Amino acid sequence: MNQMIGKFGIQDAPRTPEDGRQSETALRVARGARRLLRAHGLASVTEMPLPSGRRADIVALAADGQIVIVEVKSSMADFRADLKWPDYRMHCDRLYFAIPTELPESALPEDAGLIVADAYGAEFVRMAPEHRLAGATRRSMLLRFGHFAADRLHRLWDADLLD
């Protein structure tokens, strides 16, 4: 199945779209964190809009339906300026922060998980406590995740798709 699909071969597919808001550090941390999640069997998407109107840096889905949100923080200034991350809890079973190695781990809230990452990989420093979603919220998030991921793939493979 190594045939061309649309304009791109499998190996030539464009990378995750960037919207210009992410720093180089944030992009590297997100890449490493996503590699870690994939190694643990989770599929992930970036910059996914949530029902609250917020946009999560990384949303990951486990085989058992568990939903994980990872908030990427590239610096202490980035963390201090962000007051919206507590809202993400209502959309996931587990919430993590992903940070570069140079950030002090002790500065991040202990009631969230912690991932330390670089562009090539990451490790779980602290596992996130579980806050199980209600059934209706889980269903809504699963549908949103599937629709968003499929739409992202469609846009990647069909460069002529209009907004």
Summary of the structure (lengths in Angstrom):
residues: 163
radius of gyration: 16.0
end to end distance: 29.3
largest distance: 48.7
contacts: 456
relative contact order: 0.18
helix: 36%
strand: 25%
